[in-house]
């Protein structure tokens, strides 16, 4: 089975409009509390990705290489403006993408829904975060390797 999260990370890293905002601050599943060097709180904006579902097509002789994946991107920032800017940049860069994504081939992708949120401070921390979640429907052909 393909690592579709790694494929999405690779695709995001090819999009200058996204990397200009988050650099490499794109994380699987959980947003870390500190920068990778542990020197200070995580720089914002940042984003995470989660595979919500990954459905492979089947037929009588086995599994088709085509898959339908629902992936959720969560965007975090210190201000609502920064989060809206990141969500818009991702939508503009990835909507209707057709082509390579790492070792996979995307045949179509689009935003299925978007939800605004706010994460209040936890454990007495003074930091709160704005959040936008986007669910993306992605159709792709899995690599055979």
C-alpha positions as CSV (number, residue, x, y, z in Angstrom):
1,X,0.0,0.0,0.0
2,X,1.2,3.5,-0.9
3,X,2.1,6.1,1.7
4,X,-0.4,8.7,0.5
5,X,0.5,11.1,3.2
6,X,4.1,11.2,2.0
7,X,2.8,11.7,-1.5
8,X,0.8,14.7,-0.4
9,X,3.8,16.1,1.6
10,X,5.9,15.8,-1.6
11,X,3.3,17.6,-3.7
12,X,2.9,20.4,-1.2
13,X,6.7,20.9,-1.2
14,X,6.6,21.6,-5.0
15,X,4.1,24.5,-4.5
16,X,6.0,27.8,-3.9
17,X,2.8,29.6,-2.8
18,X,2.4,27.1,0.1
19,X,6.1,26.7,1.1
20,X,6.5,30.5,1.2
21,X,4.0,30.4,4.1
22,X,4.9,27.2,5.9
23,X,8.3,26.2,4.6
24,X,8.6,22.5,5.9
25,X,6.1,23.0,8.8
26,X,3.8,20.3,7.4
27,X,3.3,17.5,9.8
28,X,1.4,14.1,9.8
29,X,-1.5,13.9,12.2
30,X,-0.2,16.0,15.2
31,X,1.0,19.6,15.3
32,X,4.1,19.6,17.5
33,X,4.4,22.2,20.3
34,X,7.9,23.3,19.4
35,X,10.1,23.8,16.4
36,X,12.0,20.6,15.3
37,X,15.2,21.9,17.0
38,X,13.2,22.3,20.3
39,X,14.5,25.9,20.7
40,X,11.1,27.7,20.9
41,X,7.4,27.3,20.3
42,X,6.4,26.2,16.9
43,X,6.5,28.9,14.2
44,X,3.2,29.7,12.7
45,X,1.5,29.3,10.3
46,X,1.8,25.5,10.2
47,X,-0.3,22.6,8.9
48,X,-1.0,19.0,9.5
49,X,-2.5,16.2,7.3
50,X,-4.6,13.2,8.1
51,X,-5.8,10.4,5.9
52,X,-9.5,10.1,6.7
53,X,-10.3,7.2,4.4
54,X,-8.5,5.4,1.6
55,X,-10.8,3.2,-0.6
56,X,-9.4,1.0,-3.3
57,X,-11.5,-0.1,-6.3
58,X,-12.0,-3.8,-6.5
59,X,-13.1,-6.2,-9.3
60,X,-13.5,-10.0,-9.6
61,X,-9.8,-10.5,-10.2
62,X,-8.4,-8.3,-7.5
63,X,-7.7,-4.7,-6.6
64,X,-7.6,-2.0,-9.1
65,X,-4.7,0.5,-8.9
66,X,-7.2,3.4,-8.6
67,X,-8.0,4.7,-5.2
68,X,-10.3,7.3,-3.7
69,X,-8.8,9.1,-0.7
70,X,-10.2,11.6,1.7
71,X,-7.4,13.7,3.3
72,X,-7.9,16.5,5.9
73,X,-5.5,19.4,6.0
74,X,-5.6,21.5,9.2
75,X,-4.1,25.0,9.0
76,X,-3.0,26.7,12.2
77,X,-1.9,30.3,12.9
78,X,-1.6,33.0,15.5
79,X,-4.1,35.2,13.5
80,X,-7.2,34.5,11.6
81,X,-5.7,36.4,8.6
82,X,-2.7,34.0,8.5
83,X,-4.9,30.9,8.6
84,X,-7.2,32.2,5.9
85,X,-4.2,33.1,3.7
86,X,-2.7,29.6,4.1
87,X,-6.1,27.9,3.4
88,X,-6.5,30.0,0.3
89,X,-2.9,29.4,-0.9
90,X,-3.4,25.6,-0.6
91,X,-6.8,25.7,-2.3
92,X,-5.4,27.7,-5.2
93,X,-2.3,25.6,-5.6
94,X,-3.8,22.1,-5.3
95,X,-7.4,22.4,-6.5
96,X,-7.9,20.4,-9.7
97,X,-4.3,19.1,-9.5
98,X,-3.7,16.4,-12.1
99,X,-0.3,14.8,-12.2
100,X,2.6,13.7,-10.0
101,X,2.4,13.7,-6.2
102,X,5.6,12.0,-5.0
103,X,5.5,8.4,-6.3
104,X,1.8,8.6,-6.9
105,X,-0.3,9.9,-9.8
106,X,-3.2,12.1,-8.9
107,X,-6.1,12.1,-11.4
108,X,-8.2,14.7,-9.6
109,X,-8.4,16.5,-6.3
110,X,-10.7,19.1,-4.9
111,X,-11.9,20.6,-1.6
112,X,-15.0,18.8,-0.4
113,X,-15.7,21.0,2.7
114,X,-14.0,23.6,4.9
115,X,-14.6,24.3,8.6
116,X,-13.3,27.2,10.7
117,X,-12.1,26.6,14.2
118,X,-10.3,28.0,17.2
119,X,-8.1,26.2,19.7
120,X,-8.1,27.9,23.1
121,X,-5.0,27.8,25.3
122,X,-4.3,24.6,27.1
123,X,-2.6,23.9,30.4
124,X,-2.4,27.6,31.3
125,X,-0.5,28.5,28.1
126,X,-1.2,32.0,26.9
127,X,-1.2,30.8,23.3
128,X,-4.3,30.1,21.4
129,X,-4.5,29.2,17.7
130,X,-6.9,29.9,14.8
131,X,-7.6,26.8,12.7
132,X,-9.2,26.0,9.4
133,X,-9.8,22.4,8.3
134,X,-10.3,21.4,4.7
135,X,-11.4,17.9,3.6
136,X,-10.0,17.0,0.2
137,X,-11.3,14.3,-2.1
138,X,-8.3,12.8,-4.0
139,X,-8.4,10.3,-6.8
140,X,-5.1,8.7,-7.7
141,X,-3.4,5.7,-9.4
142,X,-1.2,3.9,-6.9
143,X,2.3,3.0,-7.9
144,X,3.1,-0.6,-8.2
145,X,6.4,-0.4,-6.3
